Amino acid sequence: MHTYKQSSLTPDLASLFMLPLSQQAYDKLQNLQRQLLMVPFDTQAIDQWSFIWGNQTYTSSKLYNLSFVNVQVPDTHRWIWKSKYVPRIKLFASLMFVDRLNTRTMLRKSNNTSMEEDIEHLFFASPFATRCWNTLNIQWDLHFNFHGRLLAVRQASHSQFFMEIFMEACWELWKLRNGFFYGDRASHSLWVARFKEQSILQMHRVFESEKIFNLLFSNV
């Protein structure tokens, strides 16, 4: 049986695993210990969970809402999830609203002037996008920020299906843009055809099918 003697150069285990504290960290630790001593503690009491929302029922949605209670979310984000569209287009719109679409590539114009593609250019400022929006009788005021211009046009349109129209138009612009990298040719007539095709499919998701049909096609 082997026996080991602790070397005089080797600290004891408590010292070996104790991390030194800075003066600031030590002062905070001392302050925390003083505050804990002031907390009333009953050794006979039985621990119980209590939730900040006032009852003993836990749900993940309550915890989620509590985590983001102080976060100010633009109304435009709520419009996405209240719209009557398929989840994949809602997800696409939510990524677009927070600028998480993969658009940060360098595009070359025919005059060899380099331009960085971004949300602003692709969906609002480019001549192609402008022509598509004009087809829907939508003109954007680019002096507003992203959410401000959506709010302004939505209020002016008085349409309860504005978000469906907007999301669908952007979705078809996005698909045409992606096809460009695979050699597909984008055209305004192709965008109109795809917009109409998607609108017909969308009609099956709403009760007001005749109304949304008239709204989507009245200016196309």
PAGUBA-618038 format. One line per field, with one value per residue (C-alpha): chain; z, x, y. Coordinates in steps of 0.001 Angstrom, whole numbers, plus 524288, in hexadecimal, padded with zeros to 5 digits. Each point is the difference from the previous one (the first is absolute). Layout:
// PAGUBA-618038
gupa	A,...
pz	Z,...
px	X,...
py	Y,...
This chain:
// PAGUBA-618038
gupa	A,A,A,A,A,A,A,A,A,A,A,A,A,A,A,A,A,A,A,A,A,A,A,A,A,A,A,A,A,A,A,A,A,A,A,A,A,A,A,A,A,A,A,A,A,A,A,A,A,A,A,A,A,A,A,A,A,A,A,A,A,A,A,A,A,A,A,A,A,A,A,A,A,A,A,A,A,A,A,A,A,A,A,A,A,A,A,A,A,A,A,A,A,A,A,A,A,A,A,A,A,A,A,A,A,A,A,A,A,A,A,A,A,A,A,A,A,A,A,A,A,A,A,A,A,A,A,A,A,A,A,A,A,A,A,A,A,A,A,A,A,A,A,A,A,A,A,A,A,A,A,A,A,A,A,A,A,A,A,A,A,A,A,A,A,A,A,A,A,A,A,A,A,A,A,A,A,A,A,A,A,A,A,A,A,A,A,A,A,A,A,A,A,A,A,A,A,A,A,A,A,A,A,A,A,A,A,A,A,A,A,A,A,A,A,A,A,A,A,A
pz	80000,7FBD3,80860,7FAD5,80789,7FC72,7FB3E,806F7,7F2BC,7FCCE,805D1,8069F,7F7DD,804F7,7FBCC,7F337,7FB43,805DC,7F5F7,804D0,8001B,7FBF6,80A0B,7F8B2,7FF7F,80E5E,803EC,7F84A,80683,80D6B,7FC9A,7FB35,80C84,8083B,7F82E,8016E,80EBD,7FFCB,7F8EE,809B5,7FFC7,806B1,8014C,8028D,7F3DB,7F3E0,7F37F,7F5C9,7F252,7FD98,7F29C,7FD74,7F7BB,80C05,7FF6B,8015C,7F1F9,7F7BB,7F145,7F696,7F9AD,80CF8,8020F,7F1F2,80150,80CDC,7F9BB,7F571,807A0,7FECB,7F1B4,7F6FC,7F39F,7F432,7FC1F,7F2BF,80623,805AB,7F2AF,7FAB5,80964,7FF7C,7F139,7F96B,7F919,80016,80A7C,7F67B,7FAB4,80DB6,803A4,7F3D0,8037D,80E12,7FB47,7F66D,80A9B,8085A,7F449,800EE,7F1E5,7F8AE,7F781,80399,7F2F7,7F5E9,7F3AB,7F378,7F7E6,7F14F,800A6,808B7,80BC2,80C4E,8094C,80C93,7FFE3,80C40,8046D,7FC50,7F20F,7FD45,804D9,7FF19,7F8A3,7F407,7F31B,7FEA8,80D90,7FDC6,7F38D,8070A,80AF6,7F635,7FA33,80D4A,800E6,80B71,800F2,80B1D,806C6,8018E,8097E,80A69,80630,7FCD6,80A0D,7FDF6,7F176,80241,809D7,7F6E4,7F44C,8083B,80591,7F27B,7FA01,809ED,7FC5F,80A3B,7F706,7FE41,80699,7F78E,7F3CD,804DD,80469,7F386,7F771,80784,7FFAA,7F135,7FEE9,8089B,7F7D4,7F36D,8062D,80400,7F27E,7FA3C,805E8,7F917,7F2C3,80017,7F9A0,8082F,7F9BB,80483,7F8DF,806F4,80D1D,7FCEE,7FBB2,80C5E,8087F,7FA3D,80146,80E49,8025A,7FAEA,80956,80B15,7FDCD,80573,80D2C,80299,80165,7F8C8,7F38D,7F6A2,806C8,8007C,7F1C8,7FC1A,80871,7FA9C,7F1C1,7FEA6,7FC53,7FA36
px	80000,805A2,7FF46,80178,804DE,7FBB5,80B43,8029B,7FF66,7F273,7F4B3,7F4D0,7F3EA,7F83F,80AB4,80220,7F205,7FD6D,80029,80566,7F63A,80296,7FD6A,7F39E,7FADD,80346,7F8A3,7F410,80097,80088,7F47D,7F829,802B6,7FB75,7F363,7FD72,80136,7F4D1,7F6C8,7F6A3,801A5,7F76B,806BD,7F2D2,7F94F,7FDD1,80567,7F5D6,800DB,7F942,7FED6,800CC,7F394,7F79F,7FB86,805E2,7FDBE,80C53,7FFA3,80B1B,7F850,7FF18,80EA4,80285,7F73E,80682,80D82,7FC35,7F6A3,80903,8036F,7F970,7FC0F,7FB52,7F1F0,804C0,8054B,7F2B5,7F9CD,80833,7FAF9,7F1FD,7FFC7,7F963,80BE5,80783,80A99,80B73,7FC6C,7FDAC,80D9D,8059C,7F97C,804CB,80E04,7FE8A,7FAFB,80C25,8093F,803FE,7FDFB,80C3F,800C1,80D92,8062C,8063A,7F823,80517,7F77C,800F3,80820,809F5,7FCC6,80111,7F480,7FDBD,7F306,7F7ED,7F1DF,7FDF4,804AB,7FA4E,7F226,7FDE9,809CE,803CB,7F952,7FAD4,7F9CF,7FA74,7F951,7FA24,7FAC1,7FA5E,7F86E,7F981,7FE0D,8098C,809F3,809C4,8050C,80E57,801FA,7F993,806EB,7FBAF,7F518,7FBA3,7FDBE,7F834,7F777,7FDC8,7FC05,7F796,7F874,7FE43,7FB5E,7F51F,80154,7FEF9,8080F,80B48,809DC,7FC10,8020B,80CEE,8058F,7FBF6,80607,80CD7,80006,7FF07,80A94,808A9,7FDE0,80303,80C54,8049A,7FD1F,808EB,80BDC,7FC33,7FEE5,7F160,7FB5F,7F760,7F55A,7F4A3,7F657,8058B,7FE95,7F1BF,7FD15,805DF,7F949,7F2CD,802CC,803AB,7F3EF,7F720,80645,7FEC2,7F164,7FDD3,8057A,7F637,7F164,7FEF5,80521,7F823,803F1,80E81,7FF62,7FAB1,809FE,80B95,7FC45,7F958,80CBA,807FE
py	80000,80CF3,80C0C,80DAB,80B9D,80D7D,80826,80CA6,806A9,7FA95,807AB,7F916,7FCC7,80BA5,80948,7F8DE,801E2,80D67,80AD8,80CF4,80B25,80DDA,80A7D,8040F,7F207,7FDF2,80C56,7FB73,7F2B4,80633,808C3,7F457,7F885,80B86,800F9,7F176,80117,809CC,7F6BA,7F980,7F154,7F5FF,7F2D6,7F970,80530,7F7B3,805B3,80379,80569,80CE5,8060B,80E73,7FFF0,7FD84,7F1DB,7F27F,7FBBC,7FF77,800EC,80272,80B06,80754,7FED4,8042D,80BF7,8038A,7FF38,809BF,80899,80BCE,7FDD3,809C1,7F8BF,807CE,7FD5F,7FB6A,7F382,7FCE1,801FA,7F4D4,7F5BC,804D3,7FECE,7F483,7FAC0,7F349,7FEBF,7FFEC,80D6F,8051D,7FB3C,8064E,80CEE,7FF82,7FDEF,80B2D,8090F,7FDB7,80056,7F1B6,7FC27,7FC3E,80C2C,80502,7FCEA,808C6,801AA,80621,808D3,7FFE1,80C74,7F905,80879,7F7DA,80050,7F89C,7F907,80203,7FF94,80E36,7FE52,7F298,80235,80EAC,8084D,7F817,803AA,7F21E,8000A,80D9B,7FB6E,7F45E,80881,8099A,7F4A0,7FE7D,80EBE,800C3,80B00,7FFDA,80C16,7FC8C,80B38,7F781,7F48F,7F22E,7FF4E,80E0A,7FE4F,7F389,806FB,80B89,7F7AB,7F6F2,80B7A,805E4,7F332,7FD68,7F1A6,7F560,7F769,8097A,7F70A,7F473,8083A,80579,7F2EF,7F947,80A8D,7FF6A,7F129,7FFDB,80A6B,7F7A9,7F3CA,8074D,80585,7F262,7FAA3,80A5F,7F91F,7F364,80667,80279,80C89,808C6,80813,80826,7F746,7F40C,806B1,80373,7F206,7FA3C,80A0D,7FC63,7F176,80177,80850,7F555,7F649,809B1,8018B,7F267,80448,80AE8,80094,80CDC,7F9BC,80856,80C97,7FCBD,7FBD1,80D4F,80718,7F888,800B1,80D28,806CE,7F4DA
